[in-house]
Amino acid sequence: MRLSDKVAIVTGAAQGIGLATAIRFATEGARVVVADLNAQRVEAAAASLRAAGGRALGCLVDVTDRATIDAMVAQVRAEWGRIDVLINNAGITKDARLAKMSSAQFDSVIAVNLKGVFECTQAVAETMVAQGSGSIVNASSVVGLYGNFGQTNYAATKAGVIGLTKTWARELGPKGVRVNAVCPGFVKTAILETIPDEVMQKMVAKVPLGRLGTPEEIAAVYAFLASDDASYLNGAVIEVSGGIQL
């Protein structure tokens, strides 16, 4: 198993791509930290991983609250002694056209999708550097590459995540810590449920493969980047979108 005994923190792990990632990592042999905001979902996800024979630790974490992040890091170190992987997967949307977007909408998305990535990475970096090894994978988006109508705040955060990734690859790479980013296209998760059917059909029509992605397909790329199979990948930005052009 590619991730045998690696300790992996997955943020936003109680649903969607994060949950699919936690499941994939557990099946690959990792010890998985299920980090999310919803206490009931966190425990349910961790319990399901353990019931399937995996090793899992549930942690209630708000990526905008550094105290909860630091508490998780301390708990993981006490429980398992190391941190090998961080998947910065947590994210939100609050869409509106530029003329209609409120400061609150803009600020809340920045706080979760961009500053949350900074906070979580800074919190684990010391441990990884001391170990001389680690893999950090940041969730960007095709929206960060191409922009998207009505997503000023989201596009800004996902473009910013690419900048963080490139910078940290330079800073942490010499210390044995790899940092990469994944840019998913449109994936079948709850985040798309508010999109009208006619808009969804237009989105799918832009994908050469003719369909939306699945959470499991993104999780597979996360697992590759977390593994030693990706040992020479650092600062990479991998688009996983079926070839979409927005």
N, C-alpha and C positions, 0 to 999 in steps of 0.2 A: 504494500500500500504506500502510495507516494507521500502521504502526510503522516506516516506512522509516528506517534508520540509527540508531534508538534503541537504546541499550545497556540490556538488561534482565537483571537477576539473578532467577533463579527457584530458590527453595530447595525441597528435596524433589523435584527435577526428574528423577530417574532412573526414576520409575515413576508410575503412576496419574494423578491430576489434574495433578501437576507435569510429567510427561512430555508429556501432552496439551497443556499450556500452552506448554512449550518448542517443540513442533512448531508450534502455532498462531502463536506469536510469530515464529518463523523464516519461516513462509509469509507473514506480514504485513510482512516486511522488516527485522525487528529483528536486532541482534547479540545472541545469547543466551548467558548464562552459566548452564551446567548445574551447579548446586550440590547436592551430596548426600554422604551418608556412604560409600556403597559404591563403591570406586574402579573396579571392573570395570564396574558399571552406568553410572557417570558417563562413562567413556570411550566405552562403547558408544552411549550416548545422544548424546553430542557428535559422535561419528563418523557416526552415522546422519543427523544434521542437516546435517553438512557434505557427506555423500554426496548428499543431496537438493538441494544447491545453497545451503544456508543458511550463515550464519557463526555458529560456536559455539565456546565456550571451556569446557572441563570443569574444575571446581574441587572438590577434596575438602574438604568443609565439615561440621563438626559444630556445629550452632547453639547447643549448650551450651558450646562452647569458643571464647571470644572471639578467641584467637590465630589460629585457623583462619579466622574471619570476617575479621579484619583483614588476614590474608595474602591472602585472596581479593580484598578491596577494593583492596589495593595492586597486585595482579596485573592486575585489570581496568583500573585507572587507567593503568598502564604500557602495557597492550596497546591500549586504545581511548580513553583520555583523559577519559572522563566516565562517569557513571552516570545514566540517565534514569528507570529503572523498577526497583522492588524488589517482587517478589511473595513475600510471606511465607507460603509454602504448606506448609512442613514441619510434620508433626504426627504424633503417636502416640496410641494408646489403650491403657489398662490397666484394664479394666472390673472392677468389683466393687460389690456393695451396700455401703452405708455401714458396716454392722456387720462386713463382711468385708474392707474395703479396708485394705491395709497403708500405713504411712507411706512406704515405698519406692515403692509404686505411685503414691501421690499426688504425691510429690516429683518423680518422673521425668517425669510428664506436665506438671506445672507448668514444669519446667526446659526442655522442648522447646517446648511449645505457647504458653507465655506469656513466659517470660524469653528464649527464643530469638528471639521477635518483637522484644522490646526490644533485644536485643544487635545483631541485624542492622540494625534501623532506625537505631539510634544510630551504627552504623558507617558507614552511607551518607549520613546526614543532612548532615554537613558538606560533602560533595561537592555534593549537590543544592542546598543553600543557597547555596554559592559560585557555582553556575551560575545561580541564580535560577529554577530549574525542576526538576520531578521529579514522579513519581507513585508512591506507595506503596500497595499493595493487600494487606490483611491477610485471611487465611483465618479467619473465624469459623465458625459453624455454626448451624443451627436449634436445636441442643441448647443453644447459648448464649442463645437467645431464650426457649425453652420448658422447658428442663431435660429430663432423660431418665433413666428408671429404670436404676440400676447405673452411672451415669456422673458421679458427684460430681466427680471430678478433671477430666474432660474438659469438663463443663459450666462449671465454674469458670473454666477457661482460656479458653473461647470467649466467655463473658460478659466476662471481663477484656479480651480482645482488642477488643471493642467499646468499652470504656472507654478503652483506649489510642488507638484510632482517633479517637474524639471529641476527646480531649485534644490529640493531635498535629495534627489538622486546625486547631485554634485556634492552636497554637504555630507550625506550619510554613506554614500557608496564607498569611499575610502575606508570607512569603519566597518565594512562588511554587511551593511544594511541596504537592501535593494528597495527602490521605490518606483512603482509603475502605476499607470492609470488605465482604466477600461471605459470606453465610451459606448454604452448600449444604445441601440436604436429604440424603437417602440416595442415594449415587452408587455405581455398579458399579465398585468397586475391590477390591483385595486386603484392605482393612481390614474388609470385610464377610464375608469367606470363613469366619470362625469362627462366624457367626450361624446357628443351626439353621434348617432350611427353614420350619418352622411359624411361627417368630418372624418370618422374612423375609416370609412371606405376610401376616402381620398388619400389618407395616410398610407394605407395598405397598398394602394395603387402605385405609390412611389418606391415600393420595395421590390427590387428585381426578383427576389425569391418568392414574392407574392403572398407573404403572411407576416404576422407579428412574431417576434421572438418569444421564447419561453424563459421563465426564471431559471430553469435547469441549464439552459444553454449559456446564460451569463455565469452561473455558478461554476460551470466546467472551466471557463476561462480564468476565473478567480483561483480555482484549485491549481491549475497549471502554473499561474504566476507565483503562487505560494510555495510551490514545490521546487525541489532541486533540479527538476527538468528545465526550469527557467533561470538557471544559475548565472547566465550571462546577459539577462535582460534587466536593464536598469535605465530608468528615465523613458521607458517606452509608453506610447499612448496607443492602445489597441482598440480599433473600432469594431464593434460586434453588432452589426445593424442590418445584415442581409443585403448590404450595398445601397442603402437608402441615400437619396440626395434631397435634402430639404429645400 
